[in-house]
């Protein structure tokens, strides 16, 4: 199964990327996912279910440890069929 994750971390800082945003980007970029798009107001990535689920766990753990006070995320099946 292929999944797509969309996420944001807060609080926002438009002047400089906060530590939790930097950590989130590092987690996603290092997770071996494809179609990674990281931006100031939202981030997306796609990959196999196991890789996305592992990345989401690491993103939550490391992002909160780095100061995120809120993590919003959505995970969708993108290959058309949940098994």
PyMOL commands that set and color helices and strands:
alter all, ss='L'
color gray80, all
select helices_A, chain A and resi 19-29+49-65
alter helices_A, ss='H'
color red, helices_A
select strands_A, chain A and resi 2-10+34-38+43-48+70-77
alter strands_A, ss='S'
color yellow, strands_A
deselect
rebuild
show_as cartoon
